[in-house]
Amino acid sequence: MSRNIRIYITCALLLAAMGVAFGLPKPKYQSPDILGKLDIPYTMPGWRSVDYSGKLSERPDERFNFISEVFARLYADRGGRSLLFLVLDAGNFHHPKVCFRSSGYEVKENVEQKLDLLDGKLDAKYLVTERGGESFLIVYWICINKKQVDWTEQKFQQLWYSLFNKKKVGLMGRLDIPLGEAGLESGIELAEEFIGAVYARLPQEQREWVFGIR
């Protein structure tokens, strides 16, 4: 058997396996209960919050099967600035650009920002969204099994774990910050202050789940 024929057969088998893995109906995604073990504080010096998870957990049909759990709280600082902090536990992730555009928002291009943390850096992405005269700063990052990943890495890992039916813990952290008159620089400053405050108060293992190891 020639080398080219062996390559074609291997590719055909791989495509067939992918077809089976992704073509068959999938059960609702479930992962270990990581979000239930997080000790993200309701209050921190200069910050207060209100739980928002219940409203976002109302997922009416199978289109939302990729989400297992959601953590969501509205935080506000002493100056009255507010943000929504989300942590999504999911089998795969929809790009925030797609989600916001489908909801009628105009979305500007990604900007990558490395945030300094106590013992490393967080590779976060920034989006600015606009609709009806209102602007929001969206800050997000993805961690799979405690490792920060970009969108390409996330898709490869999704394929790998699906092909071999292996379990993983995939979390997306996201901040939604209304910009108002203060503008983008104020929103970025608020995001950095908040992430630093949460990071400093989480136990080491929980930091790794939420913010990853780079």
N, C-alpha and C positions, 0 to 999 in steps of 0.2 A: 504494500500500500504506500503510495507516494506521500511525501510530506504535506503537500497542498490538500490532498483528500483528507488526511488526518485533521488538519486545521479546520476544514469545512465541517467535518463531523463534530468536532469539539464545539465549534460555534453554534451549530444546529442544536446540539444537546443543551448548551447553555441558554439559548433563546427559548427552547422548550421548557426548561426549568423555570425561567423567568415568567413565561406565559402562565404556567401552573400557579406559581407563587402569587402573581398579581391578578390573574384572570378569575380565579375562584372567589366566591363570596367570602368576605372576611368578617369574623366576629368582632364585636366591639372591643377596641383596644383596652387592655388592662395592664398596669404595671405595679410594682411594689408601691405601697402607700408612703411615698416620700413626702408629699406635701403635708400629710397629716402629722408628720414628725418634725416639721420645721417650727422653730421658736422665734419667728419674726415678730418683734415687739409691736404691740398696739400703740404704745407711746414711747418716745425717745426725747431726750432734751431738745426742746424746740419743735417737736412734732406730735401731732395727735391724729387718730385715724378712725374711720368707720368701715365696717366690713361690707363688701360689695359682692361677695362670691355667689350668694343665692341667686341674684338676678342673672348673672352670667352663666350659671349652671343649668338654666332652663333650655335644654337642647332638644327640640321637638321631634327630630327624625334622624335617620341613619346617616345623613350628610355630616353629622357631627361625631361619628363613631371614632374618629382619629383622636379625640380628646377624652382622656380618662378623668382628670380632675382639674380644677382651676382654683387658684388662690387669687383673690382680688380685694384690695383695700384702697379707699380714698384717704390720702394723707394731706394734711395742711400744716404749714409752719406758722410761726408767730406773726409773720408779716402778711398772712392771709393768702400766700401763694399755695396752690394745690396741685396734686398729681394723682393719677391712678396707677397703682403698682400691681402688675399681673405676673403670675408665674403659671404657665400652662404645662401640664403633663400630657404629652401626646405621642402617638405612634409616628406621625410625621407632621411637618409644619407647613402651613400656607404662608407664602411670603407676605409680610405686612403691606407691601405695595399693592398686591392683588386684592387683599381684603379691603383696603381703604378705597381703592379705585372703584371696586364693585359697589361700594356704599356711596359713591358720588363725590369723593374727595379728589382734588388735584394733588398729586404727589410729586415732590421734587426728588432729585437723585440722592442716592445713598452717600453719606459721608462717614468714613471709618474713623473712630476716635478711640485711642488707647487711654483708659482711665487708670491712674495710679491707685493701687490698693495697698493694704498693709504689707503683704508679702508677695506681691506680683502685680500683673496688669490685667485689665478686663478689655477685651477687644469688642467694643460695642459699635453698633451702626446707628446713625442718626437719620431720620426722615423728617421733613416738614410737610404737613398736610394742610390743605385749605379747603373750606367749603362755607358758602353763605357769609363770607366776610370774617369767619373765625379761623384762626391758625393754631395748629398743635405741633409740638415737638414730640416725635416718637423715638424712643431709645430702646434698642432690643439687642439680645444676644442669645445664643443657643449653647447648651451643654448636653453632651451625651455621655453617660457613665462617668461623670465628673470631669469631662474634658471639653474645653471650649472648641467649637467647630464652626466653620463657615458654611455657606449654603451648599457648596460643592461637596465638602466632607460629609455633611448631613445626609445628602442624597445617596452617596456611596454606602454609608453605614446603614441607611434605611434598606437599601437593596441587599446588603450582606446579611443583616439580621432577618429579613423576610425570607430569603432563600433557604436559610438553615433553621428557620423557626426558633431563633434565639431571642430571649428576652433582653430588653435594655431599658434604661431610665433616660428618657429624653425630656428636658425641661427648657422652655423658652422664658426668659425674663423680659419684661417690657414695662416701660414707663410711658404714659400718655400725659403730656403737660400742656395745658392751655397757655398760649403765649401772651395774648392780650397786648396791651400797650408797652409792656416791659421789653418785648422783643426776644430775639433768638439767644443772644448772649446771656440774658437773665435765665432763660429756660435751661441752657446748658449748665450754667452755674448751679441751678437748683437740682438738676439731675446728678451732678457730681457730689453735691453735699448729701443728698439723700442716699445714694448708693454707698458712699463712704460710711454714713451713719449705720445703715443696715449691716454692712459687711463687718464693721467693728464689733457688733453685738451678737453675731451668730457664732455658735461653737464651730470648731475647725471643720468637722466632717460635714456639717450643714452648709458652711461656706463653699465647700468643694462641690456639693450637689448643685447649688444655686449659681455660683459664679465660676466654677470649673477650675481645673489645673492646667496651666499653659506650659 
